[in-house]
């Protein structure tokens, strides 16, 4: 009987131990067995949430050997910590399956990142634990929290510095996003992949696909492509390597298309695209630009946030001041190029447009001339049966229209051709019908929407 009671007590102890190991406090107690809590210390670092892919890659490399990894069951909006994991009351944190999120990084397949994790590690004979979780402190932007627990003393401190040094190096290298075209996203996409940073996969725009006056192209070359190519020489001569460019002109003339051309022809550069609605994220964008430089920072429709102060409300003026402060706060040797676009240059605040170092060169992107319109007709109609006479007529009759207008004109010619003979020919009547619909049947509003207001005024 005594033997049976002893066996029963041993089984109860085993079950109790197994039960404790189902919780974080039991796992940590077993791993640091014999070390009192008063002899353990923790150190914490926070990293930006949009750098989670690089942080994950660094953790995978750093903790690949001699490691046990556990998932944790965390409550909504809870930021985990070792102090929280060591609680052994009714709110104890349970061990859970590993939980991953797929993060789109612009490659053929997404990167897998842990939502949280507890590593039990050993480095140079020193046991330590690493905790990864989301930093949900409402006083800060959402980020990644890394906490390391180790025995107090110089040996443990050296392990902590080794771990955080490797993580800092990975974040500074930022290999995941360097050299890509990026914008910040605030939610997941419809495929269920977490973004944080949206990587734009833009097709390469060839030089002959940029239909601009030769003078405009030369200005772009000198102030962007050639400038970037001589940065090192300029730096040696004591000259600033940051620059601001303003692209201005009527809507639909190809400013965005020109930016795509520049973005795909700046080797080694990261391009950050900021819309006016995202100006509240400007600080985060500029942090990325400084991290990923050489970089091109594009702010589209800058007149929406940088118009004349006399026409602004207090909130708008705050946004303008933030933009000016960010531009002025860059070091002269920062390898950052600002490209601003506007349809209304006359409305820009003088503090932005009239001071070198903020905008160093304004470049007009005008409505295309007849030669440019001919090239655009051939570019956007390259799949259509266009003879020279039709190209000349379409270019002549579309005077005063934008690139966007001609692109839509070519689509309507294609539609008319398909309806008449299955797309075998384009005739003058197709141009008549398309221009009538685009310029007159829809009234002045339709012409303005399509980029043909000047053409309508000339009729």
C-alpha positions, 0 to 999 in steps of 0.5 A: 500500500505504501509503495502504491501511495508513493507511486501515486505521489510521483505521478501527481508531481509529474502531472503538476510539472507537465502542467506548469510547462504548459505556461511560460512561467513554468518553462522559464523556471525550469530553464533558469532553475536555481537562479533566483529572480533577483539575480536575473535582469532584462533589457529591452529594445523597440524597432519600427514595425515595418522593419519586422522582416529584417528583425526576423531574419536577424533573429533566425540567424542569431538564434539558429543553434542551441535554441528552444522556441515557443509560441505564446498565447497573448491577449488582444492589445497586450504587450508581453514582457518577462515580468508578465510571463513570470506571473503564475496566477490565474492570468498566467501566459500559456504556451501556444503554437507558433503563429506566423504572418506572411509579409509581402516584400515585393519578391516572388513569395512573401516572408514569414514573420513570427507574431511572437516567440520565446527563445531559450538560448545559450551563448558561450555557456551563458543561458538567456531567454529572448522574447519577441512581441508586438509593441502596442504602447499607445504612446508610440507607433506600433513596433516590435519589442525585443526583450532579453533576460539573463543572469546579472553580471558582466558576462550576461551583459556581454551576451545582451550586447552581442544579441542587440548588436546583431539586430541593430546591424540587420536593421541598419542594413535593411536588405529587405527593402533597399533599392525598391519602390516603396510606400507605407501601408496601414492595413493588410491587403486583400490576400491577407498578407501584412504589409506595413511597407508596400513594395511597388512592382513597376515595369521599367520605363524606357527613355523613348517612352518618356515623351517630353520636349528635349529641353525638359529631358536635358533638365531631368538628366542634369538635375537627377541622373547626372547629379546622382552619378556625380555625388561622390565627386561633389562630396569630395569638392565639399558640395551638398549631395541632397537636392529638391526637384519640382515637376509642375504642369497641367494634369495628365501631362506625364509627371507620374510617368516621369517619376516611374522613369526616374525610379527605374533608372536610379541604380541602387536607390530606394524610392519612397512615394508619399501621397498628400493623404499620407503626409501625417506619416512624413516622419516615418517616411523620412526615417526610412529615407535616411535609413535606406539612402541613397533614396528618392522621396516623391511627394505627389500633389504637394500643393495640397499640403504646401499652398500659400499660408494665407489660405491655410488653416492651423492643421494644414500649416502644421503639416507644411511646417513638418515638411519644411522641417524634415527637408531642412533637417537633412545633413548636407551630405545626405544622399536624398533627392526630393521630387515634388509634383504639382498641377498648381505651382502658383499656389505653392508657399513661397517658403517651399518654392523660393528657397534653395536647398528645398527646391533647387530646380523647377522643371515644367512638364508641359502639354505635348507639342505636335511632334510629341503627340505623334509619338504618343499616338504611336506609343499608346496605339502600338497594337493598332493598325495605324497608317502615317496619315491617321497618326498625323491627323490624330496628332494635329486634331488633338492640339492642346490635349494632355498625354492622358487624353491621347491615351484615352483617344487611342483606346476609343479608336481601338473600340471603334475599330473592333466594332466596325471590322474586328480591329483591322483598320482605323479611319478618320471617322473613328477620330471624328466620333472619339473627339466629339464624345471626348470634347463636346458631347460630355461638355466642359466638365468631361473635357477637363476630366480627360485633359482636353480643356485647352483643346475645347477652348481652341475650337 
